[in-house]
Amino acid sequence: MSTQKHQQQSEALLQYGASDFTLDLLKEIPFLDLAELSVNLDHPRVAFRAAWALEHIVLKNTFLIKEHQDLLIQNYCFSENWSVLRSYSKIMMWMCSKANLSFEITELEEENIIEKTFQIIEDSTCPVAVLVNAFDILFQCIPNHPWLAQELKLQIELQLEKEPSAALKSRGNRLLKALSKIKF
């Protein structure tokens, strides 16, 4: 991507609001450019805005996820920016969920998602919003990886002991209730 084009796209992203994040945005900033900007290490604010735009666009137009699933998973696994991971974790939640009837995630892709998700959970600086999304991702992966049920239960209980914020209590307790119905 040319520097001038990159600069123009970055400036545009910083001006847009959530209501601007529609398929029409992809006419101005193509999907691959948005994905590249979302993992830009030099400009965390631009990376956040690009990831936020991607989140809104792909969750409203899930056919795009199928077309770009490798790239989306790669960016999720690569990113260390919590703001970016908040958006990518929402995309991963959908990809791993029962709502995704469009395509399957390969075993290797799911293993990569699980590995990154555990890295997120184990990071003491992880914001609650990303943490609870990570819990949901792991919960969605239990059908293919039954061992996750016990591990997820322990991780949620540990986090509830450490820092029981309202968001963590709400999502954690909902997941613990669902986990109690699973035999492990």
N, C-alpha and C positions, 0 to 999 in steps of 0.2 A: 504494500500500500504506500503510495507516495506521501511524503511528509505534509505537503500542502493539503491533500485530500484528507489525510488523517486529522490535521488541525481543524479543518472545516467541519468534519463529522463530529469531532470532540466538542467544538463550540456549540454545534446544533444540539447535541445531546444534553448539554448543560442548560439549555433553554427550554427543553420539552418537559411537559408534565405527564402524569400517568394517562390522561385522556388522549394524548398524542401517540401512545404506543399501540398502534394498529398495524394491519398489513400494509397500509399506505406508507408507513415509515420505511418499509423495506425498499421502496422505490428511491428513497433518498439515501438511505444507508443500507446496503445489501446485507443479508443475513450473515454472510461470512465476515464482513467487516465488523458488524456488531459483535460477533463472537470473538474476533481478534481484539477488539477494543475492551471487551469484558475481562480479559486477562492481562491487560496492560499494567505492568508493574511500575512504570514511571509515573502514571497518573491514576492513583487509586479512586479519585472522585469520578473520573471519566469511566473507569472500569465498573464502578458501582452503577452508574447511570446506564451503561450499555447492558449490564446483566439484568437490571431492573426492566429495561425495555424488552429484552429477550424473554424474560419471565412472563410479562404481560402478553406479548405477542404469541408465544408458543402455547401457553395454557389456554388461550382463546382459539388457537388454530393448531390443534395437536398434530395435524398431518405434517407440520414442519419438524416435529420431534422425530418422527420416523425417518424423514429425509436426512436429518443431521444428528442422529443419536450418537454416533461415534464421537463427533466433535463435542457435543454437550457433555458426554461422560468424561472425555479427556479434560475439558475445561473444569469440570467439577473436581476431578482428581488433582488437577494442577494448582488450583487457586488456594491462596492462603489469606485472601482478603475477606474478612468476616461479612462485609456488606455484600460482596459478590456471592459468597457462599450462601447467604440467606436466600437470594434469588435462585441460584442453582440447586439448592437443596429442595426448594419447592418443585422444581422441574423433575428432580430425581424421585421425589415422592410420587408424582403422577406416573412417571415411567415404571416404577415398581408396583404401582397399585393395581387393584382389580379393575379400575376404570379404564386402564389401558388395554383395550381390545384390538388395537391396531397392529401391534407388532410384539415380538418377544425379545427379551433381553437375553443375550447369550450367557452361558455359565461364567465365562471369563469376565464379561462386562459386569455381571452381578457381583462377582468376587472383588473386582476393582472398586465398585461402588461401596461394598461392605467394608473393605479395608480403609478407604478414605473416610467413611462415616465413623469408624472406630477411632481414627486419628482425631477427628473433630470432637468426639465425645470425651476423649482422654485429655484434651487441651484445656487446662484450667482457665484460660482466658476466653473461652468460647462464650459468646453472648447467648442468652436464654432462647431467643427466637431461633437461632441456628441449632442449638442443642435439641429443642423439642422437635424440630423438623428431622434431625438425625435419628431421634427415637422412632419417629414414624417411618422413616426409610427402612430401618432395621426390622420393624414390625411387619412391613410389607414383604420383606424377604424371607420371613419364617417358613412359608410353605415349601420353599426349595432348600431351606437350611434350618431344620428343626432345632438344632443346637442354639440358635439365636434366641429362642424364647427364654431360656434360663438366664443367659448372659444379659439380655435386655432387661429382664426383671431386676437383676442385681444392679445394673447400671442406673436404672430409674430410681430404685430405692436409695442408692448411694447419693445421687444428686438431690433427692428430696430431703435427705438428712443434712446435706451441706448447705444448700441455699434454696429453701422452699418459696420461691417467688410465686405470685398468683398464676402466671402463665405456666410455670413448671408444675405446680400443683394440679392445675386443670388438666393439662395434657398428660402428665405423668400418671395421675389417678385414672384417667380414661383408659390409658394403655395398660395399666396394671389390672384393671377390671377385665379387659379383653384377654390379657395374658392368663388370668386365673381360669379361664374357660379352656385353655390349652393344656393338654396332659404332656408333661415332660419329666 
